[in-house]
Amino acid sequence: MDPAAAADPVPMLDLSRQYVPIREEILAALADVVDNRQFILGQPVAAFERAAAEHLGVAEAIGCASGTDALWLALAAAEIGPGSTVITTPFSFFASVSSILRAGSTTLLSDIDPVTFNLDPIGVENLLQQQKSPQIKALLPVHLYGQCVAWPEFARLGKEYSLTLIEDAAQAWGAAWDGVGAGSLGDIAAFSFYPTKNLSAAGDAGMVTTNRPELAERVRMLRQHGMRQRYHHDEVGWNARMDGFQGAVLSVNLRHLPERNRLRSDAALRYHELFEAAGLAESGVYPEHGVVLPKEIAGAKHVWHQYAIRSVRRNELRDFLSSQQIGSEIYYPVPLHRQKALEFLGYPEGSFPEAERAAREVLALPIFPEIRPDEQERVVGAVAEFLS
């Protein structure tokens, strides 16, 4: 009998381990929403917004219906729309570009840094020097996998080129650069609370954060069909409100987040040690025979939303892990410029070699606060067996 068949599966994520211990807290919070019938915005969302702003160290936090809505609201609040161009990354979730298009803006892409998978500021600066277009109004870097982009360089570019800096912090709640939290680094930022995120809702929800009160006021107006006064519409906004149940669940989860992020960091360190001890970790940027481990770069506080390794035999490795009942995921198998829906952007294969190579090599391994050391040992053991 295959030993793997007798072993318990190692899931990519197990939400039951997160929610079972706090079941009574969650049910009490939901019951309060029902008892007070504040189903849309209201006190549950306002309470979460206050707690979130304090946790992030940011002046304004505005809840909304999803992370995608948060990106659109951030762009629209900053008046990045028709006639504007935004620079972002080709290696991210689809919403990073679709939100720019939804705002009516043009997208320019620039390649990634192969170590962090984040937008490379050197490439962005080269693009700005080549384009010299007054229509380029904003940078939208993504803090991918839970690690901030190299922020000082983006702050410099924003100042030199008079650009609005919009953080896509969907995967980075609790991350920081030199002690300044994601969500308060740029002019405005967007978070997602999709159930798989470090800070998760029990459904779709998102948030916009900013230290600029005029932007916060516009976000609040735009998320309610452009209303500042009830039934008086100043602009064409959108229905992007957070519901009371999600605000209530998020308030509970926020109380537990510091400990959960600490446990994620412990799990990442354990993976590092296990891979090193097994002799599987390669020191270069690109994998050859073993795997390249993710790195926390100087200045960054990583929150390990994903633990993404690189392997030249990524697809075969994933198939092998699956045969051993070990979860994994590819974030992302097709870079954005090669997505069918975005062919009109006009970028052929080879336009962004680092993003394209990452899409062939990156594999996210199971990581969540409650993952057990024996499960991680099994993951690394399976990788070792495959590579042998």
C-alpha positions in Angstrom: 0.0 0.0 0.0 1.2 3.5 -0.9 2.1 5.2 2.5 0.7 8.4 1.1 -2.7 6.8 0.8 -2.8 6.0 4.5 -1.7 9.5 5.6 -4.0 12.4 6.2 -4.1 14.9 3.4 -2.2 18.1 3.8 -4.6 20.9 2.7 -3.5 24.1 1.0 -5.7 25.9 3.6 -8.0 24.6 6.3 -10.5 27.2 7.3 -12.1 24.9 9.8 -9.0 25.1 12.0 -9.5 28.9 12.0 -13.2 29.1 12.7 -13.9 26.2 15.0 -12.0 27.8 18.0 -13.8 31.1 17.5 -17.2 29.7 16.6 -19.0 31.3 19.6 -17.4 34.7 19.0 -18.5 34.6 15.4 -22.0 33.5 16.2 -22.4 36.2 18.8 -21.2 38.9 16.4 -23.6 37.7 13.7 -26.5 37.5 16.2 -25.8 41.2 17.1 -26.1 42.2 13.5 -29.4 40.3 13.2 -30.7 41.7 16.5 -29.9 45.3 15.4 -30.8 44.7 11.8 -27.8 46.7 10.5 -27.3 44.6 7.4 -25.7 47.2 5.1 -22.9 49.4 6.5 -24.1 50.6 9.9 -22.4 50.1 13.3 -20.8 46.7 12.5 -18.9 48.1 9.6 -18.1 51.4 11.3 -16.7 49.6 14.3 -14.5 47.5 12.0 -13.4 50.5 10.1 -12.2 52.2 13.3 -10.4 49.1 14.5 -8.8 48.6 11.1 -7.5 52.2 10.9 -6.0 51.8 14.3 -4.4 48.5 13.5 -2.8 49.8 10.3 -1.8 53.2 11.7 -3.7 54.9 8.9 -6.1 57.9 9.2 -9.0 56.6 7.1 -10.3 53.1 6.5 -13.4 52.6 4.4 -15.1 49.2 4.0 -16.5 48.1 0.7 -17.9 45.0 -1.1 -14.7 43.4 -2.4 -11.0 43.8 -3.0 -11.8 44.5 -6.7 -14.2 47.2 -5.7 -11.5 48.6 -3.4 -9.1 49.0 -6.3 -11.7 50.7 -8.5 -12.7 53.0 -5.7 -9.1 53.9 -5.0 -8.5 54.8 -8.7 -11.8 56.7 -9.0 -11.3 58.6 -5.8 -7.9 59.8 -7.0 -9.6 60.8 -10.3 -7.6 58.3 -12.3 -9.9 57.7 -15.2 -10.3 58.3 -19.0 -7.2 59.9 -20.4 -5.0 58.6 -17.7 -2.4 55.8 -17.9 -1.5 53.6 -14.9 1.7 51.4 -14.6 1.4 48.1 -12.9 2.7 44.5 -12.9 2.0 41.6 -15.3 2.3 39.1 -12.5 -0.7 39.5 -10.2 -4.4 38.5 -10.0 -6.6 39.8 -12.9 -8.2 42.5 -10.8 -4.9 44.5 -10.7 -5.4 45.3 -14.4 -9.2 44.9 -14.7 -9.8 47.6 -12.1 -7.7 50.1 -14.1 -9.7 49.3 -17.2 -13.0 49.6 -15.3 -11.9 53.1 -14.2 -11.6 53.9 -17.9 -7.8 54.2 -17.8 -5.0 52.8 -20.0 -2.7 50.1 -18.6 1.1 50.0 -19.0 2.9 46.9 -17.7 6.5 46.6 -16.5 8.4 43.5 -15.5 9.0 42.0 -12.0 11.9 41.5 -9.7 12.7 37.7 -9.9 13.5 37.5 -6.2 10.3 39.0 -4.7 8.0 38.7 -7.7 7.1 42.3 -7.1 7.1 45.1 -9.6 10.8 46.1 -10.3 11.3 49.8 -9.7 14.3 49.9 -12.1 12.1 48.7 -15.0 9.4 51.2 -14.0 11.9 54.0 -14.1 13.2 52.9 -17.5 9.6 52.8 -18.8 8.9 56.3 -17.4 12.0 57.6 -19.1 11.1 56.0 -22.4 7.4 57.0 -22.5 7.7 60.6 -21.2 3.9 60.8 -21.4 1.9 63.4 -19.3 -0.9 60.9 -19.4 0.9 58.5 -17.0 -0.8 59.6 -13.8 -0.3 56.7 -11.4 1.7 53.7 -10.2 -0.2 50.6 -8.9 2.4 48.3 -7.4 1.2 45.0 -5.9 2.5 43.7 -2.5 2.5 40.2 -3.8 2.4 37.1 -1.5 2.5 39.3 1.6 5.7 41.3 1.0 5.8 45.0 0.2 7.4 46.3 -2.9 10.7 48.1 -2.4 8.8 51.2 -1.3 11.5 54.0 -1.1 12.2 53.6 -4.9 8.5 53.9 -5.7 8.1 56.9 -3.4 11.0 58.6 -5.2 9.5 57.8 -8.6 6.1 59.1 -7.5 7.6 62.4 -6.4 9.9 62.9 -9.4 7.2 62.1 -11.9 4.2 63.6 -10.0 2.4 60.2 -9.9 -0.4 59.0 -7.6 0.8 55.9 -5.7 -1.9 53.3 -5.3 -1.1 50.2 -3.3 -2.6 46.9 -4.2 -2.3 45.5 -0.7 -4.9 42.7 -1.3 -2.4 40.0 0.0 -0.5 42.2 2.6 -2.6 43.0 5.7 0.0 43.4 8.4 3.0 43.7 6.1 5.3 46.7 6.4 8.3 48.6 5.0 10.7 50.0 7.6 8.0 49.9 10.2 5.3 51.6 8.1 2.4 49.4 7.3 1.1 48.4 3.9 -2.0 50.5 3.3 -0.4 53.7 4.6 2.7 53.9 2.4 1.1 55.5 -0.7 -1.6 58.0 -1.4 -4.3 55.4 -1.2 -4.5 51.6 -0.9 -6.8 48.6 -1.5 -7.3 45.5 0.5 -9.2 42.2 -0.1 -10.8 40.1 2.6 -11.6 37.1 0.4 -11.9 34.1 2.7 -8.3 32.8 1.9 -6.6 36.1 2.9 -4.7 36.6 6.2 -7.5 38.8 7.4 -10.6 37.2 6.0 -14.3 37.7 5.8 -17.0 35.0 5.5 -17.6 36.1 1.9 -16.5 39.0 -0.3 -15.4 42.2 1.3 -12.6 44.8 0.8 -11.3 48.1 2.2 -9.7 51.3 1.0 -7.2 53.1 3.2 -5.6 56.5 3.0 -4.1 59.3 5.0 -5.8 61.9 2.8 -9.2 62.9 4.1 -10.4 64.3 0.7 -9.7 60.9 -0.9 -11.6 59.1 1.9 -14.6 61.4 1.5 -14.7 60.6 -2.2 -14.5 56.8 -1.5 -17.4 57.0 0.9 -19.4 58.9 -1.7 -18.5 56.6 -4.6 -19.3 53.4 -2.8 -22.9 54.5 -2.4 -23.9 55.5 -5.9 -22.2 58.9 -5.7 -24.3 60.1 -2.8 -23.2 62.4 -0.1 -26.8 63.2 0.8 -29.4 60.4 0.6 -30.9 60.3 -2.9 -28.8 63.2 -4.1 -26.2 61.8 -6.6 -23.2 64.1 -7.2 -21.4 61.6 -9.4 -22.0 58.2 -11.0 -20.6 56.0 -8.3 -21.3 52.3 -7.6 -23.0 50.0 -5.2 -19.8 48.9 -3.4 -20.9 48.8 0.3 -19.7 46.3 2.9 -22.5 44.4 4.6 -22.9 44.2 8.3 -22.3 40.5 8.6 -18.8 40.9 7.0 -18.0 43.9 9.2 -18.9 41.8 12.2 -16.8 38.7 11.1 -13.9 40.9 10.2 -13.9 42.6 13.6 -13.6 39.2 15.3 -10.9 38.0 12.9 -8.9 41.2 13.3 -8.6 40.6 17.0 -6.9 37.3 16.3 -4.8 38.5 13.3 -1.5 39.4 15.1 -1.2 35.9 16.5 -2.1 34.3 13.2 0.5 36.3 11.3 3.1 35.4 13.9 2.2 31.7 13.4 2.5 32.2 9.6 6.0 33.6 10.1 6.9 30.7 12.3 5.7 28.3 9.6 7.7 30.1 6.9 10.9 29.9 9.0 10.2 26.1 9.6 9.9 25.6 5.9 13.2 27.4 5.4 14.9 25.2 8.0 13.4 22.0 6.6 14.4 22.7 3.0 17.9 23.7 4.1 18.3 20.6 6.2 17.2 18.4 3.3 19.8 20.0 1.0 17.1 21.1 -1.4 17.4 24.9 -1.2 19.5 26.5 -4.0 21.1 29.9 -3.4 20.6 31.4 -6.8 17.8 33.5 -8.2 16.6 30.7 -10.5 16.2 27.0 -9.8 18.4 24.4 -11.4 18.1 20.9 -9.7 16.5 21.9 -6.4 14.1 24.7 -5.4 14.6 28.4 -4.7 12.9 29.5 -1.5 11.1 32.8 -1.1 13.1 35.5 0.6 12.1 38.3 3.0 14.2 41.3 1.8 15.8 43.9 3.9 13.4 46.6 5.0 10.3 44.4 4.5 8.1 42.7 7.1 6.6 39.7 5.2 3.3 38.3 6.4 3.5 35.1 4.3 0.2 35.1 2.7 1.8 32.5 0.4 5.0 30.5 0.6 6.0 30.3 -3.1 9.0 28.2 -4.2 10.5 28.0 -7.7 11.1 24.8 -9.5 12.0 24.1 -13.2 9.8 21.1 -13.0 6.9 22.9 -11.3 4.0 21.2 -13.1 5.4 17.7 -12.5 6.1 18.5 -8.9 2.6 19.7 -8.4 1.2 16.5 -9.9 3.4 14.5 -7.6 2.3 16.4 -4.5 -1.3 15.9 -5.5 -0.7 12.1 -5.8 0.6 12.3 -2.2 -2.6 14.2 -1.1 -0.6 17.4 -0.5 -2.2 20.6 -1.6 -0.5 23.3 -3.7 -1.5 26.2 -5.9 -0.1 28.1 -8.9 -0.2 31.9 -8.4 -0.2 32.7 -11.4 0.0 30.2 -14.3 -0.6 32.9 -17.0 0.8 36.4 -16.7 -1.7 39.1 -17.3 -0.3 40.2 -20.7 -1.0 36.7 -22.0 -4.5 36.4 -20.8 -7.1 36.2 -23.6 -9.1 39.0 -22.2 -6.1 41.3 -22.2 -4.7 40.5 -25.7 -5.7 44.0 -26.8 -3.0 45.5 -24.6 -0.6 44.4 -27.4 2.1 42.6 -25.5 3.5 39.5 -27.3 5.1 36.5 -25.7 8.6 37.5 -24.4 7.5 41.1 -23.5 8.1 40.4 -19.8 10.6 37.5 -19.4 10.8 37.6 -15.6 7.0 37.4 -15.2 6.8 34.7 -17.9 9.5 32.6 -16.2 7.9 33.0 -12.8 4.6 31.8 -14.2 6.3 28.6 -15.3 8.2 28.0 -12.1 6.3 29.3 -9.0 4.4 26.9 -6.8 2.7 27.9 -3.5 3.0 25.3 -0.8 0.5 24.9 2.1 0.8 27.7 4.7 -1.7 28.9 7.2 -1.6 29.7 10.9 -2.7 26.3 12.1 -0.5 24.1 9.8 1.3 21.5 12.0 5.1 20.9 11.9 4.5 17.3 10.9 2.5 18.4 7.9 5.3 20.7 6.8 7.8 17.9 7.3 5.6 15.7 5.0 5.5 18.5 2.4 9.3 18.9 2.3 9.7 15.1 2.4 7.5 14.8 -0.7 9.5 17.5 -2.5 12.7 15.7 -1.6 11.3 12.4 -2.9 10.3 14.0 -6.1 13.6 15.6 -6.7 15.5 12.4 -5.9 
